[in-house]
Amino acid sequence: MTYNILISGTTKGLGRALVEKYLGRPNTLVVATVRDPSTSEATSLQDLPKAEGSDLIVVRIEARSDTDALEAVNTISSKLSHLDLVIANSGFYTVPAAPQIAKIAPSDLLDHVNVNTAGTIRLFQATLPLLQKAKEPIFAYISSMAGSIALTGDLPFPTGIYGASKAAMNFLVRRIHQEHPELISVALHPG
């Protein structure tokens, strides 16, 4: 039986490492999402070594898009019957010109929320029907200690708007857990 995984944000860093790790497991189908499948970073995912019975599908999901996640799921639905694991790894962080809360531009906050919070909700909503067909489905959100309310004053870099977007999704992952007891849903700090 094949273990089916979807990982978002896979062209570099942690996302790419997760793709490589799971492709190294036998009988694993990895769906890697990328913003632009035509880039050299995206096409090079096909060159990663694959264990026996494992394969890779690369699909486009731009986290800001209201339609990409649904279109990607429609594309992969003909190739798999369920998703055992979804790792929501896409993220956005930029330091605003004025990072103090009294000076931030609301548009900078909304940019972070659109990717880190709403983008993850878009992915969850699109993948939920395939997760619900798995025996032990898992939805894992790659969060950050910047999203910890308890650590707000302890972080040595400006995290106001980024941390707020991560904290919002941490809350929503907990709500997913309460609303969908058939799923294991978890927020993880990778650092």
C-alpha angles and dihedrals in degrees: 000000000000122000108221121209133176117199122184125209098027110154096094146357121013094353093056091045090052091051091050093047095050094044086057089064117086120250096013125139111203120197107199118195121208135174093234120017092195097066120105090242091056097043091048089065087077089062094061114112116261128206120229111296094009126123142173133228118189118203135174120253120160103191092220092058120100091206109033097083092050092046091050092050090049089052095050096040090082090055101046138027099213146358118239095186136018117190111195099205103149112117144164130210129168129154110240120229088251108027097180111106091235089059108033120119111240088224089062090053091048091051090058094043091049092059106026098040112015092036090055091048090051089053093046094049092048095047098039096092091053092044091052089058092059125094095233107008122194129196110192122186118200101223131166139233083245086075092059112108090200092058097044095115096038101065116103096213134058105274105155103119096025092048091048091054091049093045090052091054092045087058092047092050087056089051090050088055091052096043096044110038089169088071132069103223122182141166113219132196104212098195 
